[in-house]
Amino acid sequence: MKKLLKMPISMPIAALALAVSPMAINAQNTAPAETPPPAPSPNQIVEQAATDQWVAIAPADLLVMDLAPDADGSARRVVIQLMPEPYSQGWIRNIRKLAAAKWWDGTSINRVQDNYVTQWGSFTEEGAAEKPLPQGLEVVPESSYVVRGDAANWRKFAKITIPRGNVISYTAFERGWPLAAGGTPDSAIRWPVHCYAMVGVGRNLSPDTGSGAELYTVIGHAPRHLDRNIALVGRIIEGMEHMSSLPRGKGFLGFYEDPSKRVPIVSVRLATDLADGEQMRFEYLDTDGQSFAEYADARANRRDPFFNVPAGGADICNIPVPIRRVSAEAE
């Protein structure tokens, strides 16, 4: 150490470095690295999303279905959000007319097929009488299963989506809805996809497309083979447990063979037609916002402590759009 103190100031910098104690170098190299904080879960990202990351759902787009109370006497309410323009609007106009006519009152849930759908409205079992439909319902063409878009829309859509194998098909979110697209830049089409809780229109064989009187919701693995073959008109945003937990039908395709097993529908109304005390407000996480981007990434690549291996991707139906009920006081 005394020799070090006597080294001339002009000694090269490299020599000074060599003169540093090996123990000090070792101590620097073995200093414990700071443990990074655990990555947030998708739910934590949603809970922390700022107010400006949420978009209000118009009450006029909410369909409220009240079922008969369950065996314990508890109320069963199901809230459906109808799809926005330009998707499935012919059927949705029919649904609005059916609700205004109180057509579903007194009908029932008549089909529950395991890992597939729960269906209600017009009776389709052999020998069951059809309930007369209100006048003025539209006959919607099969071409309305998809929406045609121009090249600009296609480029915007394709830019934010992921190709599905060798097929020219893409999936993405638009204004809070899961959609798919295909075709070419000059002939692009878009359509809603059959994710869990989506609501579609029952129909007979083509060219029939259904009126909207008979509806179903997906209660199992996403049946994407139904895309572009049946009209999707909305999704259940509250009360899904009342549809997914019902006893499975034992008849063909899950229809109830015993009419007493059907679940009565008390009423179906647009939310705007409910009494003031029953009005409700919902919001969805803006699918164009930063919080949703972080949420979708976290769903596709789980990094929170429970997970060891991030999946590296997720099907669009495994990224459900967060929706929350908002109290009137929040206005």
C-alpha positions as CSV (number, residue, x, y, z in Angstrom):
1,M,0.0,0.0,0.0
2,K,2.9,2.4,0.7
3,K,4.2,1.8,-2.8
4,L,0.9,2.8,-4.2
5,L,1.0,6.1,-2.3
6,K,4.4,6.8,-3.8
7,M,3.4,6.2,-7.4
8,P,3.9,9.3,-9.6
9,I,0.8,11.3,-10.6
10,S,1.8,10.7,-14.2
11,M,1.3,7.0,-13.9
12,P,-0.9,5.7,-16.8
13,I,-4.7,5.2,-16.0
14,A,-4.4,1.6,-17.0
15,A,-1.8,1.0,-14.4
16,L,-4.0,2.6,-11.8
17,A,-6.8,0.2,-12.7
18,L,-4.5,-2.7,-12.2
19,A,-3.5,-1.4,-8.8
20,V,-7.1,-1.6,-7.5
21,S,-7.7,-4.3,-4.9
22,P,-9.0,-7.6,-6.4
23,M,-11.3,-7.9,-3.4
24,A,-12.9,-4.6,-4.3
25,I,-13.5,-5.8,-7.9
26,N,-15.0,-9.0,-6.6
27,A,-17.3,-7.2,-4.3
28,Q,-18.6,-5.0,-7.2
29,N,-19.3,-8.0,-9.4
30,T,-21.2,-10.0,-6.7
31,A,-23.4,-7.1,-5.5
32,P,-27.0,-8.5,-5.5
33,A,-29.2,-7.1,-8.3
34,E,-32.4,-5.4,-7.3
35,T,-35.5,-7.8,-7.7
36,P,-37.9,-6.3,-10.2
37,P,-41.5,-5.8,-9.0
38,P,-43.9,-8.6,-10.1
39,A,-45.6,-7.9,-13.4
40,P,-49.3,-6.9,-12.9
41,S,-52.0,-9.3,-13.7
42,P,-54.6,-8.5,-16.4
43,N,-57.2,-7.7,-13.6
44,Q,-54.8,-5.4,-11.9
45,I,-54.2,-3.5,-15.1
46,V,-58.0,-3.1,-15.5
47,E,-58.5,-2.0,-11.9
48,Q,-55.8,0.7,-12.3
49,A,-57.1,2.0,-15.7
50,A,-57.8,5.7,-15.6
51,T,-61.3,7.1,-16.0
52,D,-60.5,8.4,-19.5
53,Q,-59.7,4.8,-20.6
54,W,-63.4,3.8,-20.3
55,V,-66.2,4.4,-22.8
56,A,-69.9,4.7,-21.8
57,I,-72.4,2.2,-23.3
58,A,-75.6,4.0,-24.4
59,P,-78.7,2.8,-22.5
60,A,-80.5,2.5,-25.8
61,D,-78.2,-0.3,-26.7
62,L,-79.0,-2.4,-23.7
63,L,-81.6,-5.2,-23.7
64,V,-82.7,-6.3,-20.2
65,M,-84.2,-9.8,-19.8
66,D,-85.8,-10.8,-16.5
67,L,-86.2,-14.6,-16.0
68,A,-88.4,-16.2,-13.5
69,P,-86.8,-16.4,-10.0
70,D,-84.6,-19.4,-9.3
71,A,-85.5,-22.2,-6.8
72,D,-84.3,-20.0,-3.9
73,G,-86.5,-17.1,-5.0
74,S,-83.5,-15.0,-6.2
75,A,-84.1,-12.7,-9.1
76,R,-82.4,-13.5,-12.4
77,R,-81.6,-10.5,-14.7
78,V,-79.6,-10.7,-17.9
79,V,-78.3,-7.6,-19.6
80,I,-77.4,-7.7,-23.3
81,Q,-75.5,-5.0,-25.2
82,L,-76.6,-4.8,-28.8
83,M,-73.9,-4.4,-31.5
84,P,-73.3,-0.9,-33.0
85,E,-73.6,0.1,-36.6
86,P,-72.9,-1.2,-39.2
87,Y,-73.0,-4.8,-37.9
88,S,-76.2,-6.9,-38.0
89,Q,-78.5,-3.8,-38.0
90,G,-81.5,-5.5,-39.8
91,W,-81.8,-8.1,-37.1
92,I,-81.2,-5.5,-34.3
93,R,-84.0,-3.3,-35.7
94,N,-86.2,-6.4,-35.4
95,I,-85.1,-7.0,-31.9
96,R,-86.0,-3.5,-30.9
97,K,-89.5,-4.0,-32.4
98,L,-89.9,-7.3,-30.6
99,A,-88.9,-5.7,-27.3
100,A,-91.3,-2.8,-27.8
101,A,-94.1,-5.3,-28.5
102,K,-93.2,-7.2,-25.4
103,W,-93.0,-10.3,-27.6
104,W,-90.6,-12.3,-25.4
105,D,-92.8,-12.0,-22.3
106,G,-94.2,-15.4,-21.6
107,T,-91.7,-17.3,-23.8
108,S,-88.9,-19.3,-22.3
109,I,-85.3,-20.6,-22.5
110,N,-86.0,-23.9,-24.3
111,R,-82.5,-25.2,-25.2
112,V,-79.3,-25.6,-23.3
113,Q,-76.6,-27.7,-25.1
114,D,-73.5,-28.4,-23.1
115,N,-70.4,-26.6,-24.2
116,Y,-72.3,-24.8,-26.9
117,V,-75.4,-22.5,-26.5
118,T,-78.3,-21.5,-24.4
119,Q,-81.3,-20.6,-26.6
120,W,-84.6,-18.8,-26.0
121,G,-87.6,-17.2,-27.6
122,S,-89.6,-18.8,-30.5
123,F,-90.3,-22.5,-29.8
124,T,-88.7,-24.8,-32.3
125,E,-89.4,-28.2,-30.8
126,E,-91.6,-30.5,-32.8
127,G,-95.3,-30.1,-32.0
128,A,-94.8,-26.7,-30.2
129,A,-96.9,-23.8,-31.4
130,E,-95.1,-20.7,-32.8
131,K,-96.0,-17.4,-31.1
132,P,-97.2,-14.9,-33.7
133,L,-94.6,-12.3,-34.5
134,P,-95.4,-8.6,-34.6
135,Q,-96.0,-6.9,-38.0
136,G,-93.2,-5.1,-39.8
137,L,-90.2,-7.3,-39.1
138,E,-87.5,-7.2,-41.8
139,V,-86.3,-10.2,-43.8
140,V,-82.6,-9.7,-43.6
141,P,-80.4,-11.1,-46.4
142,E,-77.4,-13.4,-45.8
143,S,-75.1,-10.7,-47.2
144,S,-75.7,-8.9,-43.9
145,Y,-73.6,-11.5,-42.0
146,V,-70.6,-9.4,-43.0
147,V,-69.8,-5.8,-43.6
148,R,-67.8,-4.7,-46.6
149,G,-65.1,-2.1,-46.2
150,D,-62.9,-0.1,-48.5
151,A,-59.1,-0.4,-48.8
152,A,-58.4,2.3,-46.2
153,N,-60.4,0.5,-43.6
154,W,-58.7,-2.8,-44.6
155,R,-55.2,-1.4,-44.2
156,K,-56.1,0.1,-40.8
157,F,-57.7,-3.2,-39.7
158,A,-54.9,-5.4,-40.9
159,K,-52.3,-3.1,-39.3
160,I,-53.4,-4.0,-35.8
161,T,-54.2,-7.7,-36.3
162,I,-52.5,-11.1,-36.5
163,P,-52.8,-13.4,-39.5
164,R,-54.4,-16.8,-38.8
165,G,-52.2,-19.4,-40.4
166,N,-52.1,-19.4,-44.2
167,V,-55.6,-18.0,-44.5
168,I,-56.0,-14.3,-45.3
169,S,-58.0,-13.7,-42.1
170,Y,-57.3,-11.4,-39.3
171,T,-58.8,-10.7,-35.8
172,A,-58.9,-7.4,-33.9
173,F,-61.1,-5.2,-31.7
174,E,-63.2,-2.4,-33.0
175,R,-65.0,-0.1,-30.6
176,G,-65.0,-2.8,-27.9
177,W,-66.1,-5.7,-30.0
178,P,-64.1,-8.8,-31.2
179,L,-64.1,-8.9,-35.0
180,A,-62.5,-10.8,-37.8
181,A,-61.7,-9.6,-41.3
182,G,-60.6,-11.2,-44.6
183,G,-60.5,-10.7,-48.3
184,T,-58.2,-8.3,-50.2
185,P,-57.5,-4.5,-49.8
186,D,-59.9,-3.9,-52.6
187,S,-62.6,-6.3,-51.4
188,A,-62.4,-6.5,-47.6
189,I,-65.1,-7.9,-45.3
190,R,-65.5,-7.8,-41.5
191,W,-67.7,-9.8,-39.2
192,P,-68.3,-10.3,-35.5
193,V,-67.0,-13.6,-34.0
194,H,-68.5,-16.2,-31.8
195,C,-66.8,-15.7,-28.4
196,Y,-68.2,-16.7,-25.0
197,A,-71.4,-14.7,-24.1
198,M,-71.9,-13.4,-27.6
199,V,-75.6,-13.4,-28.7
200,G,-76.8,-14.7,-32.0
201,V,-80.0,-15.2,-34.0
202,G,-81.4,-18.7,-34.4
203,R,-82.5,-19.7,-37.9
204,N,-83.6,-22.6,-40.1
205,L,-81.7,-23.8,-43.2
206,S,-80.5,-21.2,-45.8
207,P,-81.8,-19.0,-47.2
208,D,-83.6,-18.3,-43.9
209,T,-81.6,-16.0,-41.7
210,G,-83.9,-15.8,-38.7
211,S,-86.0,-12.8,-37.5
212,G,-84.3,-12.1,-34.2
213,A,-87.2,-13.6,-32.2
214,E,-85.1,-16.7,-31.4
215,L,-81.8,-15.9,-29.8
216,Y,-78.9,-17.9,-28.3
217,T,-75.8,-17.2,-26.3
218,V,-72.5,-19.0,-26.4
219,I,-71.8,-20.9,-23.1
220,G,-68.8,-23.0,-24.1
221,H,-65.7,-23.0,-26.2
222,A,-65.9,-20.4,-28.9
223,P,-67.7,-22.0,-31.9
224,R,-65.9,-19.9,-34.5
225,H,-67.2,-22.2,-37.3
226,L,-70.5,-20.4,-36.9
227,D,-68.9,-17.1,-38.0
228,R,-70.5,-15.7,-41.2
229,N,-73.1,-18.4,-41.0
230,I,-75.4,-16.9,-38.4
231,A,-76.0,-13.3,-37.4
232,L,-74.4,-12.1,-34.2
233,V,-76.3,-9.2,-32.6
234,G,-74.7,-8.5,-29.2
235,R,-73.2,-10.0,-26.0
236,I,-74.3,-10.6,-22.5
237,I,-72.5,-8.1,-20.2
238,E,-74.2,-9.0,-16.9
239,G,-76.0,-12.0,-15.6
240,M,-74.2,-14.6,-17.8
241,E,-74.2,-17.0,-14.8
242,H,-78.0,-17.3,-15.2
243,M,-77.5,-18.7,-18.7
244,S,-74.4,-20.8,-18.3
245,S,-75.4,-22.7,-15.2
246,L,-78.8,-24.0,-16.3
247,P,-79.5,-27.8,-16.5
248,R,-78.6,-29.2,-19.9
249,G,-81.5,-30.3,-22.1
250,K,-81.7,-34.0,-22.8
251,G,-83.4,-33.8,-26.2
252,F,-82.0,-33.4,-29.6
253,L,-79.4,-30.5,-29.7
254,G,-80.1,-29.8,-26.0
255,F,-83.8,-28.9,-26.3
256,Y,-85.8,-29.6,-23.2
257,E,-88.1,-32.6,-23.9
258,D,-90.2,-31.8,-20.8
259,P,-91.8,-28.3,-21.2
260,S,-91.7,-27.9,-17.4
261,K,-87.9,-27.7,-17.6
262,R,-88.0,-24.5,-19.6
263,V,-87.1,-21.3,-17.8
264,P,-89.9,-18.7,-18.1
265,I,-89.0,-15.3,-19.4
266,V,-90.9,-12.7,-17.5
267,S,-90.0,-9.7,-19.6
268,V,-87.5,-8.3,-22.1
269,R,-87.2,-4.5,-22.4
270,L,-84.8,-1.9,-23.7
271,A,-83.1,-0.2,-20.8
272,T,-84.5,3.1,-21.8
273,D,-88.0,1.7,-21.2
274,L,-87.3,0.7,-17.6
275,A,-88.5,2.8,-14.6
276,D,-86.2,5.5,-13.4
277,G,-85.1,3.5,-10.4
278,E,-84.0,0.6,-12.6
279,Q,-81.8,2.6,-15.0
280,M,-78.3,1.3,-15.3
281,R,-75.0,2.5,-16.7
282,F,-72.1,0.4,-18.0
283,E,-68.7,1.2,-19.5
284,Y,-66.2,-0.8,-21.5
285,L,-62.4,-0.5,-21.6
286,D,-61.5,1.5,-24.7
287,T,-59.9,-1.0,-27.1
288,D,-58.0,1.8,-28.7
289,G,-56.5,2.9,-25.4
290,Q,-53.2,2.3,-23.7
291,S,-54.7,0.4,-20.8
292,F,-56.4,-2.1,-23.1
293,A,-53.1,-2.6,-25.1
294,E,-51.4,-3.4,-21.8
295,Y,-54.3,-5.7,-20.7
296,A,-54.3,-7.6,-24.0
297,D,-50.6,-8.1,-23.9
298,A,-50.8,-9.3,-20.3
299,R,-53.6,-11.8,-21.3
300,A,-51.4,-13.1,-24.2
301,N,-48.2,-13.2,-22.1
302,R,-48.9,-13.9,-18.5
303,R,-45.9,-12.6,-16.5
304,D,-47.6,-12.4,-13.0
305,P,-46.1,-14.7,-10.3
306,F,-48.3,-17.7,-10.9
307,F,-47.1,-18.2,-14.5
308,N,-43.8,-19.8,-15.4
309,V,-44.0,-19.7,-19.2
310,P,-45.7,-16.9,-21.2
311,A,-47.9,-18.3,-23.9
312,G,-46.7,-15.7,-26.5
313,G,-50.2,-15.1,-27.9
314,A,-53.9,-15.5,-27.3
315,D,-57.0,-16.2,-29.4
316,I,-59.2,-13.1,-29.6
317,C,-61.9,-14.9,-27.6
318,N,-59.4,-15.3,-24.7
319,I,-59.1,-11.5,-24.4
320,P,-62.6,-10.6,-23.2
321,V,-63.2,-6.9,-23.3
322,P,-63.6,-5.6,-19.7
323,I,-67.0,-4.1,-18.9
324,R,-68.1,-2.6,-15.6
325,R,-71.3,-1.3,-14.1
326,V,-71.1,2.4,-13.0
327,S,-73.2,3.9,-10.3
328,A,-75.3,6.9,-10.9
329,E,-73.2,8.8,-8.4
330,A,-70.2,8.5,-10.7
331,E,-71.8,10.9,-13.3
